Amino acid sequence: MKVNALTTFYIVRHGEAEGNKEGIILGPLDLPLTPNGIAQAEALAETLKDIHFDAAFSSVLQRAMQTANIFAKRLHLAVIPAHDLKERFVGCFQGRGLREVQSELKNKIVGFEELNNKEKLDYRFAADIESGNQAAQRLISFLINTTAGNQGKCFLVVTHTAIIGNFLVHLGLIDYQGLFGNCLENTGFLILRTDGIKFFVDEITTTGTTRRMDLFKAATVP
């Protein structure tokens, strides 16, 4: 497969939002960036300033749109909102503290930790939340649809930690983390290349640390 036949995505988690530092489970709760989150986004925009992006896409939630707009201003791009990039829906847990929820679910968590990655992706702690697989499939659909007719192009995508984490677990590239599959700190990002069938993850970068994924590790959508 020729590298220039692949579409490249820089998939970024938004900057720090209100509630992140306090350990609030946000889900699609629509809160803005903190001043620190704005500074994080500006710093990452500086880091990636020499990358040529053909377009920028963002979750419609304001913390993602604010992050994307900081990039867009620096890189002279328009931001295209995409509903499929919204954070995982967490139902009755939205807006609550993580520690409180962990205490409430402590008996269920014991059994949950015994599950394998595939089982965790299908597991729901409550009937009204989106499964990890459902969240992952939204990102997969976005990537496949965006890749079509855009081979060789490079896109910036700003989204959320749980949807990214569940996507990577779905592909078998990382282990499931936490209650909802969170995997990246604020403004962490991964570099992904795809032809719409196979996904090649080059690296994951968070808080200045770059984790090589066996250099161009490939996974095919199940």
CORVENLIN-V13116 format. One record per pair of residues at least 24 apart in sequence whose C-alpha atoms are under 6 Angstrom apart, sorted by the first residue. I is the first residue (numbers start at 1). GAP is how many residues later the second one is. Records with the same first field share a line. If there is no record, write none. Layout:
I = GAP + GAP
This chain:
4 = 148
5 = 146 + 147
6 = 145 + 146 + 187 + 188 + 189
7 = 140 + 144 + 145 + 146 + 186 + 187
8 = 146 + 184 + 185
9 = 145 + 146 + 147 + 182 + 183
10 = 146 + 147 + 180 + 181
11 = 146 + 147 + 178 + 179
12 = 146 + 175 + 176 + 177
13 = 145 + 146 + 147 + 148 + 173 + 174 + 175
14 = 50 + 53 + 172 + 173
15 = 25 + 26 + 171 + 172
16 = 170
23 = 74 + 75
24 = 71 + 72 + 73 + 74
25 = 69 + 70 + 71 + 73
26 = 68 + 69
27 = 60 + 61 + 62 + 63 + 67
28 = 59
30 = 31
32 = 30 + 31
33 = 30
41 = 26
45 = 26
53 = 101 + 102
54 = 100 + 101
55 = 100
56 = 99 + 100 + 101
57 = 24 + 100
58 = 24 + 99 + 100
59 = 24 + 26 + 27 + 100
64 = 94 + 95
84 = 54
85 = 74
87 = 73 + 76
88 = 47 + 75
89 = 40 + 41
90 = 39
91 = 37 + 38
117 = 59
132 = 34
135 = 28
136 = 27 + 30 + 31
144 = 52
147 = 49
171 = 48
